[in-house]
Amino acid sequence: MVLSDLNILFVASEIEGLAKTGGLADVAKSLPKALQSKGHSVRVVIPCYRSIAGAFDAPVVLEAAMMTEQDVYVDYQVRELETDGVKVWAIDCRPYYDRNELYAENNQAYYDNGERFAFLSAAALDLTEKLDFCPNIIHANDWHTGLVPFLLKNRHQNNPFFAQTRSVLSVHNAVFKGVFSYAELRIIPELTRERFANIEIDPHHVAFLKAGVAYADKINGVSPNYATELVTDLGSQGMGWDFAARANDLVGIVNGCDYGDWNPETDNLIPQKFKANKTSMARGKKACKRALQREVGLAQKDLPMFGMVCRLTEQKGLQYLLPILNHFLVNQVQLVIVGAGDPAIAQQLRTIASENESSFAFVEAYSNKLAHWVEAGADFFLMPSEFEPCGLNQMYSMVYGTLPLVRNVGGLKDTVIDYDLNPEFATGFVFEQPEPMALLVAMQRALLLYAQDPTEFKRVQMNAMTCRFDWEDSAQQYQDLYQSALASHKHGLPA
Ligand SMILES: Nc1ncnc2c1ncn2[C@@H]1O[C@H](COP(=O)(O)OP(=O)(O)O[C@H]2O[C@H](CO)[C@@H](O)[C@H](O)[C@H]2O)[C@@H](O)[C@H]1O
């Protein structure tokens, strides 16, 4: 097998540029692009959501019907789009995907998500055969596509088209398992004919993520440290046994940073571009900070600024920040949070913002422009996550000279070097304990460096700006993982 010549079918529920709610989308755009530039033929399969601009005008490359239940066929079309030179096959099946959002509305998951994403997995296999794109590797991502490896082994095990195909599952976030009852999954007849104890969470429910973990030929967590956490009870969020059973096939591969999108020298979204030298950075960041202050209504002063951009969930560590926020804002400091999600967290942030109008801004939104502005204009970027499989914003922050302040978990541990532990190579600040006081102490440490030693602060910013997390390196590791999947026997059903 010539390794630069693989056919790779990358199946995901979102992709940056077309449909995005979080970091999975960034990976679904950047990794296929990096793999393609290594010479592989890559196709990305996603649902054709209503929100994808121009999707319904994109050319139809396949009209198909897939049998779901006995004698029941579901019609679908495949529309061909492109992001950054990579072909995307969007499954146009309007009853499932023509909705306002991707997964949920008003914080309420769609009632038929089990069926919608079971269909995505089954149709990905159906369409690749009908389009005669014979994949060496099918790369599934998270629970949404966890049934891909399951179906490859339980539906297509004797299909000659897939005789040489192996599957890989990337785990971006094991907290979401995709749990559905057998009764909800009638469109997957394999699951109505018999029970699969190895993917069940109880006699009536299966978890799509367990299906992916049980049946993929190879599995990876999205950072080396996350891969080690996944085999523990705590880090796997209840799936430690499943991951431990596959420990020999589990590796960690850190995500990269797409420097085409995130780079202060070329970023057309930010108010002033800047380079990785002290003068350019100081001027550029100052202009970006002023613009950000104006945009979010903060006092236009030369104050140290902390930023945060995230989904509002406990994962992101807001429960550590909220109790200390008022206390921290007593300092000569500013803080801006851009986020959307949990209404209760949003309400608390709104209240604190109304009490601290000149020093704290909360923008309840999902805004790519503001994400770039915060990365460029802030001095520090907060990621006090309870858990963080990899994290991308800490890498984005670094290249903008915005020092990440992170908890020592998951991929944050693999990517940020703490100032006090290793001043020479430091790129940010790291704290250990999952508690508000530990976060506060780290924030005070960051402030101290900023206020007491501006020259040293700039040196650390330069460290961060010149640190590289290239997708090319990660793609090389995925290529190695694909190779080991291809070398593995087409094993039968796991016990
Ligand atoms: N309000 C907002 N406005 C604008 N942009 C916003 C935003 N909220 C989030 N984003 C953007 O969404 C992405 C978030 O990426 P992360 O990796 O930090 O988190 P996420 O938890 O979604 O991803 C999961 O998958 C990724 C990919 O593997 C892992 O890195 C991560 O640890 C794991 O939890 C970034 O591009 C960020 O800028």
The ligand as an SDF file (V2000), in Angstrom:
LIG
                    3D

 38 41  0  0  0  0  0  0  0  0999 V2000
  -19.3070   31.9520   21.7450 N   0  0  0  0  0  0  0  0  0  0  0  0
  -18.4730   31.6340   20.7550 C   0  0  0  0  0  0  0  0  0  0  0  0
  -18.2880   32.4760   19.7140 N   0  0  0  0  0  0  0  0  0  0  0  0
  -17.4240   32.1610   18.7220 C   0  0  0  0  0  0  0  0  0  0  0  0
  -16.6960   31.0380   18.6640 N   0  0  0  0  0  0  0  0  0  0  0  0
  -16.8580   30.1730   19.6800 C   0  0  0  0  0  0  0  0  0  0  0  0
  -17.7430   30.4220   20.7630 C   0  0  0  0  0  0  0  0  0  0  0  0
  -17.6840   29.3730   21.6150 N   0  0  0  0  0  0  0  0  0  0  0  0
  -16.7870   28.5110   21.0860 C   0  0  0  0  0  0  0  0  0  0  0  0
  -16.2990   28.9950   19.9210 N   0  0  0  0  0  0  0  0  0  0  0  0
  -15.3180   28.3790   19.0240 C   0  0  0  0  0  0  0  0  0  0  0  0
  -15.5300   26.9640   19.0350 O   0  0  0  0  0  0  0  0  0  0  0  0
  -14.2760   26.3160   19.1300 C   0  0  0  0  0  0  0  0  0  0  0  0
  -14.1840   25.6600   20.4970 C   0  0  0  0  0  0  0  0  0  0  0  0
  -13.1990   24.7540   20.4720 O   0  0  0  0  0  0  0  0  0  0  0  0
  -12.6960   23.9330   21.7570 P   0  0  0  0  0  0  0  0  0  0  0  0
  -11.7200   22.9480   21.2790 O   0  0  0  0  0  0  0  0  0  0  0  0
  -12.1780   24.8790   22.7640 O   0  0  0  0  0  0  0  0  0  0  0  0
  -13.9870   23.3310   22.4000 O   0  0  0  0  0  0  0  0  0  0  0  0
  -15.1740   22.2600   22.2470 P   0  0  0  0  0  0  0  0  0  0  0  0
  -15.4600   21.9510   23.6530 O   0  0  0  0  0  0  0  0  0  0  0  0
  -16.2590   22.8280   21.4400 O   0  0  0  0  0  0  0  0  0  0  0  0
  -14.6080   21.0010   21.4560 O   0  0  0  0  0  0  0  0  0  0  0  0
  -14.3560   19.6150   21.7560 C   0  0  0  0  0  0  0  0  0  0  0  0
  -13.6320   19.1270   20.6070 O   0  0  0  0  0  0  0  0  0  0  0  0
  -12.4420   19.8450   20.3680 C   0  0  0  0  0  0  0  0  0  0  0  0
  -11.8620   19.3390   19.0660 C   0  0  0  0  0  0  0  0  0  0  0  0
  -11.2240   18.1050   19.1920 O   0  0  0  0  0  0  0  0  0  0  0  0
  -11.4840   19.7190   21.5330 C   0  0  0  0  0  0  0  0  0  0  0  0
  -10.3640   20.5580   21.3100 O   0  0  0  0  0  0  0  0  0  0  0  0
  -12.1800   20.1430   22.8370 C   0  0  0  0  0  0  0  0  0  0  0  0
  -11.3430   19.9250   23.9490 O   0  0  0  0  0  0  0  0  0  0  0  0
  -13.4820   19.3850   22.9770 C   0  0  0  0  0  0  0  0  0  0  0  0
  -14.1730   19.7690   24.1720 O   0  0  0  0  0  0  0  0  0  0  0  0
  -13.2200   27.3730   18.8970 C   0  0  0  0  0  0  0  0  0  0  0  0
  -12.9900   27.5450   17.5410 O   0  0  0  0  0  0  0  0  0  0  0  0
  -13.9060   28.6200   19.4680 C   0  0  0  0  0  0  0  0  0  0  0  0
  -13.3780   29.8150   18.9960 O   0  0  0  0  0  0  0  0  0  0  0  0
  1  2  1  0
  2  3  1  0
  2  7  2  0
  3  4  2  0
  4  5  1  0
  5  6  2  0
  6  7  1  0
  6 10  1  0
  7  8  1  0
  8  9  2  0
  9 10  1  0
 10 11  1  0
 11 12  1  0
 11 37  1  0
 12 13  1  0
 13 14  1  0
 13 35  1  0
 14 15  1  0
 15 16  1  0
 16 17  2  0
 16 18  1  0
 16 19  1  0
 19 20  1  0
 20 21  2  0
 20 22  1  0
 20 23  1  0
 23 24  1  0
 24 25  1  0
 24 33  1  0
 25 26  1  0
 26 27  1  0
 26 29  1  0
 27 28  1  0
 29 30  1  0
 29 31  1  0
 31 32  1  0
 31 33  1  0
 33 34  1  0
 35 36  1  0
 35 37  1  0
 37 38  1  0
M  END
$$$$
